[in-house]
Amino acid sequence: MSSTTASRRDVRPAEGDGRDSAPAGIGRLVRWVGLISVAVTGALLSVGAFLGLYVRPTSDDWCAVWKTRDMGVFGIASDFYMTQNGRVTNALLSGVVYADGLLGPKVLPLLLILTLGVGLVLLGREVLRAFGLRAPLISLVAAAMLLETLLFFAGTRSYQVLLWAPATISHTLPSIIGIWAVLTAVWAARSGRRSARATAIVGVVLLGVAIGTLSEPFTAVAGLFAGTAGLLSLPRLKLAKDWFPFTWCAAACFGLVSGLVLLYTSPGARWRRSQQPPRDTLAPEELKATVRDWVRIWQVLSDQWAYLGAIAAGLLLGLAVAFFSRRVTRTGIDDLDTADAAESAEATGPSRGVLRLVMLLPVPLILVATLAVTYGLRSGYGPSGWTYARTWTSFMVPLLMALCLYGVWLGRLLGARLSRAGGRSSKLSVVAVVVTAAAVLGSAAALLPEMQTLTSGTVTRGIAWDKQDARIRAQVARGATDVEYRPLHIGWLAEPYYTRNYQKDWVAQCVSTYYGVERIHRP
């Protein structure tokens, strides 16, 4: 290896080093585009948080709110474990959310938006840092907020993904917990302290057990990714310096499996399985049907072109990375020649083949994760299970993150080529930033009709619900034991009278218990 290569590899540009700064005009443009993107997506997310104020009980809400009120947090946890489905952590979190009546469900959307956004920004910064890259904070925030906007509003069940507490607890919150768990592991690894690493390993075991009894779909997705990451973290592949990453991933998988075992063997889970007609889910016909459902899910996703905004957000971030930093990693520096770069990579880090494998892995992993969720949905809910789009969040979060990651990679390559375009560099860079920004803003603008429908439906129902609630409570105060209830449907969720058999109408019975009456009837 040449002395020049060795000396270059040991140099890491400092933050704010003038040699790494983007041209003044491009730098200002990148920041302004980031600000505009944050303003647009921030407005959409603010509307989503504001709609939380108009959230009112529907479907599972009716049962959770009265059980928390009458049984307490531990009472509802016992009820879930013994008689419902075995999801202890799910019940505990539901008890916390409904502990003060409807205050929790109203505030929860804001908390989800904030914790997911901050987690994505911090995770993005750590990923860039791992590759010796940097970008303006505003660019990271813009990318994170667009991913949030797409997750919450681009799907077919926006109300359930953000505003309906039973679904957000089961399917949105686990992904946020997973992101923060990974961040905790990264920080523990960087600290180098044994106590921090030991705490992280013990903590992820407990967290895995909790998630295993919180959300089966996310448990499957998290286990798949954690197991793969653990294999890639074996020191011989040179992606990790020591055994901590592998140990942490193994601990996570152990916790997830333990949680699933706890759930599966619970009296509540046994009762739930007994309610389903016996069916061989591994029969060839069932497996073929599962694949057909899997294809249907991907057809639905491909019809929403706004998801391409995740790639555009990554492109914009990648351009910012190219303009604001030079890559200094274990595999060499951009301006090394090919031979020196290959020599540097062999001496200090993973091979090119391993790096290519890591870059390509998200595609098959997400495809398998989607198939696993589809199989679980069909096993639990039958032929219509694949339509339960609220559960798709478990794989939509890694899907959007992967699209953004590929966008960053392409954007950085484009930025590097533009920097070598000679005198035309500045003009071409401006064009690239403006076109990419238009794609980002266009994907956000495409969500406006859905936002309008969501806002109108949520606010209208909230006002109507309050009027009906006041009327019913006044009747109960006068001694009524049978009150009139008019169904107020929203978000494809169940309301009373969904079945003609009142004894099987669990929603109507939970509404009756909520108001303390013997029965409710149609208008």
N, C-alpha and C positions, 0 to 999 in steps of 0.2 A: 504494500500500500504506500502511496506517495505521502510525503510529509505534508503536502498541501491539503490532501484529503483529510488527514488526521487532524490538522489544525482547524479546518473548517468545521468538522463534525463536533468539535468541542466548543464551538462558539454558538451561543443562544442569544439572539437579539433581545435586548431589554425592552420592557414596556415603555412606549413613548420614544424609542430610539428613532431619530430622524431618518436614518437610512431605510426604515421600514414604512415610513408614512406614505399614504397614498398622495397623488397629486392633489393640490389644494382644491381644485374645482371638482374632481371626482369624489374626494372625501366629503365635501359639503353636500354633493348630490346624493351620495349613499345615505348620509345621515338624514337628509330631508325626506327621502323616500321612506326610510324607516319610520320617521315621525308621522308621515301621512298614513302609512299602513297601520301603525299603532292607533292613530286616531279613529280610523274607519272600523277596525276590528274591535277596538275598545268600546266604540258606540254600540256595536251589536252585542258584545258581552255584557255591557252595562244594562241593556234592555233585558237580557236574560236574567241577570241578577235582580233587576227591579220586578220582573214578573213573579219572583218568589213571594212577593207581598200578597199576590192574588191566588196563591196555591191554597186549595181547600181539599178536604178528604174525598177520595174516590177509591173504589176497589179495595185493595189490601189496607189502605189507610184506615178505613172504617174499623177494621179489626184491631190493628196495631195501636190506634189511639185509645180505644177503650180498655184494651188489655194492659197497656202501660199505666193508665189512670187507676184501674182497679187492682192490678196485681203488682205494680212496681217493676223496676228494671229487672230484678232477679226473678220475679214471678213470670214475666213474659219469656225470659230465657229458659226457665224450667218448662214452660208450656211448649216452646218450640222443640226442645230436646225430647220431651216425653210424648207429645201428641201430634206435632205438626210435621216437621221435616228434619230435625236434628241440627239445624244451623244455629248453634249456640252464639257464635260471634255476631251473626246477623241479628239475632234477637236482642243481644246486649246493645248493639249500636242503635237498633230501632227504639229500644227503651230510652236511650240517651236522647235521641232526636225528638221523641214524643213526650219527654219528661215534663215539659211545660206546655202541654197541649199542642197548638198549631204553630208556636213560635219556632221550633226547630225546623220543620219543613219549610218555613218561610225564609229562614236564614241559610239553610243548607246550600242552595244554588250559589250564593255568593261565596261561601267557603270553598266549594268545589272549584269554582273559577279561579280563585286566588291561589289555592294550594297547587292546583295543576299547573297554572301559569308559572309560578315561581319555581316549581320543580323542573319544568321543561327548560327554563332559562338556565338554571344551575347545572342541569345535566348536559345541556348543549355546551356550556362553558367548559365543563370537565372533559367532554369529548374532544373539543378543539385543543384544550391544553394537553391532552394525551398525545396529540400529534404535533405539538409544538406550534400551534396556530393561534391566532387571535383575531377578533373582529370587534367593531364598536358594540357596546352594550345594547344600543337601540336596535341594531340589526338582529341580535339574539332575541330581544323582547318581541320584535315584529314577527319573527318566524314562530315563536312560541304561541303568540296570541292568535295567529292565523290557524295554527293546528288546533287550538282550542275551539275556535269558531267553527271549523269544519267538523270537528267531533260532535259538538253540541247541536249544530243546526243543519248540517248537510244530509243527515240520515232521514229515514222514513218515520222515525218515532222520536222526534225532538223533545216532545213533552216528557216522555218517559226517561230519556237519557239525562235531562238536566233538572226537571221540575218535580218529578214524581219520586218521593223519598224511598219507597220500597225498592224501586229499580236502581236508583243512584247508589243506595247502600249496597245492593247486591252486585252491581255491575260497573258502576262508574268509579266509586270510591276505591275498590281493590286496585285498579290500575294506578291511581294516585299513590296509594300506599306502596305499591311496587317500585315506583320511580323514586320515592324518598328512601326506600330500603336500599336501593342501589347506590344512591348518593351517600348514605351513611357508610356503606361498605367502602366506597372510594375514599372518603375522608379518613376512615380508620386505617386503610392501607397506607395512605400517604403519611399519617402521623408516625407510623413505625413503632408505636408503643404497644407492648404486648397486652396491656390492660384494655386498650381501645379495641384491639383486634379480637380479644377474647369476648369482650362485651358485644361486639358486632356479631360474632358467631352464635353466641347464646341467644341474643336478641332475634336473629333471623330464624332460629329454630322455633321460638315462641310465636313469632310473627307468622311463620309457615303454618303452624297448628291453627292459629286464629283464622288465617285465610282459607284453610281447608274446610273450616266450618262456617265460612262466610259466603263463598261463591265457587261452585264446582266448575263453571266454565273458565273463570280466571285461574283457578288452581291448575287446570290442565294446560293452559297457555303458559303460565308462569313456570310450571315444572318442565315443560319442553324447552323453554329458553334458558332456564337455570341449568338444566342438565347439559345442554349444548355448550353453554358458556364455561361450565366446569371442565368439560373435555378439552376445550380450546385453551384453558388456563393451565394445563399440564406444563410444567417448566420446560420439558424437552422441546416444546413447540416455540419457545422463546417469546411468547406473547406476554408471559408473566414472569416476574423476577424471582418469585418464591411460591410457596405452597398456600399462602393465605387465600388468594382468589378461588382456587379449587376447593379448599376447605369450606369457604363461605358458601359456595354454590352447592356443595354436597349437603351442608347443614340446612340450606333452604329447601332442597328436595326432600330431605328427611322430615322436616317440619310439615311440608305440604302433604306428604303421604300419610303422616301420623294424623293430621287433621281430617283427611278424607276417611281414614279408618274409623276415627272417632265418630264422624258423621254417619257413615254407612252402617255402623253397628248400633246406632241409637234407636230407642223405641219409636221415636217419631219417624225416622227414615223407614223402619220396617212397616209401620202403619201406612206410610205414603205409598210404598211399593205394593202393599196389599190392595190398594184402591185401583191399581192399574191392571188391566187384563193381561194375563201371561202372554209373553211374546219373546220369541228367540231373536234377540237383536243382532246375533252373529250369523243368522241365516243368510244365504246368498241373496235372496230377494230383498231382505232388509238392508244389506250392505249396498246393493245396487240403488235402492231408494235413497239411501243416505248420500251417495255420490250425486244423484240427481238433485237432491236438495242443496247440496254444496254448490253445484253449478248454478242453481237458481239464485243463491246468495250473491255469487260473483256477478251474475247478470244484473242484479239490482244495483250493486256497487258501481259497475261499469257504466250504468245509465246516468250516474251523477257525475258529470264532468267537473263539477266544482272541486272534487277531490284532487284534481291535477294541480290545484293551488298549493298543495303541500310540496310538490316538486318545484313550483315557481318560488315558493318561500325559501326552499333550499338553494335554488339557483341564486337568489338575491343575497343570501347569506354567504354562499360560496364566492360570489364576486367580491363581497366585502372582505372576506378572508384573503382573497388574492391581492386586493388593493392595499390591505392594511398589515399584512405580515408575510414573512417568508417562512417556508416550512423548514423546521430544524428537528428532525426526529432521528430515531435510531437507524433509520434506513437511508440517511443522507440528506443533502441539501439540494434544492432544485437546480442550482447552477453547476452541480457536479456533472462531469461527463458520464456517459452510460457505464463505462468500465469501472470508474471510481465508485459510482453509486452502487453497482452490484457488489463490489468488494466491501464497501461500507456496510451494506445490508447483511452480508454473510458474516461479517465480523461482530456486529453489534446487535443484531435483532433477527426477527423472523425472516424466513425466505420469502421471495416474491410469490411463490405458490401458496404459502400459508396466508399471506395478505390478500391475495385474490379470493381464496376460499372464504375468508372472513367477510369480504365485501359482497360475495354472492349469496352467503348463507341466509340472510333475511328473507329472500324470496321463497325457498322451499320451506323454511320454518313457518312463515306466515300461512302458506298454503296448507301445511299439515295442521297448524293450530286451528285454522278455519274448519278443516274437516273434522277435527276432534270435537270442536264445539257443536258442529252440525250433528254429529253422532250422538252427543249427549242430549241435545234438544229433541231429536227423534225418539231416543230411548225414554225420555221423561215426559214428553208431551204428545208423542205420536206424529202422524203425517203432517200436521200443521205446525210442528215445533220450530221449523226453520224460519217461520214468519215472526218469531219473537225477537224482533230486531234490537230490543234493549240489551240482549245478551251479546250482541255483536261488538259492544264496546270492548270486550275482553281482547279481541284481536284487532279492532280498529285503531287503538292507541299505538301498538307496535307497527301497524301498517302505515299510518300517517308519519310516524317517526322514521320509518325506513324510506318512504318516499322523499321526505325532507333530506335525509342523509345522502341519498343518491343525487338529489338536487345540489347539495353542497359540493359533492365530488365533481359533478359536471360544471358547476359554476366556477369552481376554483381552476379547473382545467381551461375553461374559456377565458378566465381572467389572466391566466398565465400566457395563453396565446396572444391575447390582446396586448399584453405588456411587451411582446416581442414584435409588434406590428409596425414599429418605427414611428414615423411622423404622424401616422393616422391613429395612433394608439388612443389618444384622448377622445377623439370623435367617436371611434368605434366603442370605446368604453361607455361613453354617455348613451349611445344607442342601445347597448346591451342592458344597461341599468334601467333605462326608461321602458324598454319593451318588457323586461322581466317584471318591473313594477306594475305595468299595465295588466299583466297576467295575474299578479297577486291581487290587485284591487278588483279585477274582473271576477275572480272566484268568490271574493267576499260579496260583491254586488249581486251575484247570482243567488245569494241566499236571502235577499230582501223579501221576495214573495213569501217564502216560508216563515220569515220573521214576522211579517204582517199577519199571516194567518195564525201563528202561534200567539202573538200578542192579543189580537182580537178575541180569539177563543178563550184564552186564559182570563183576561180581564172581564169579559162578559159573563163567564161562568162564576168567577169569584163574586161579582156583584149579585148575581141571581142566587147563588148559594147563601150569601149573607141574609138576603131577604127571607128565603125559605127557612133558614135556621132560626131567625128571630120569630117567625110565625109558629114553628113547631115548638120552640121553647115556651112561648106564651101559652100554647095549648096544654103542654105538659104541666105548666104551673097551675093551670085551672083544673088539673086532675085527669086529663085525657090519657087513655092507655092504648088507643089505636089512632094513629095520626096519618094524615095524608103526606106522601112524599112523591115529588115529581123528579124523575131521573134527570140528572144533568151530566150528559156524557162529554168526555174529553179524552184526547190522546189514545183512542182505541181501547179504553179500559172499561171494566165491568161496573155496572151500576145495578141497583135493585131491579128485580123482575126480569133478569136475564134468562130465567127459566120459569115455566108455568108451575112447577112444583115448588110451593113455598118452603117446604121442609128442606129442600136441597138448595134453596137460594141463600147461600151463606152471606152474601153481601147484604141482603135485606135483614137478616138476623143480626148482623153486626151493627147496622144502622139502628135497629130497634134497641140493642143494648147500649149503644152510644147515647141515645136520647132517654134511656130508662123507661121504655114503653114495651108493651107486650107484642105489638105488631104494627107494621106500617102497611098502607094500602095505596093503590094507584089513585091519581086524581079522578 
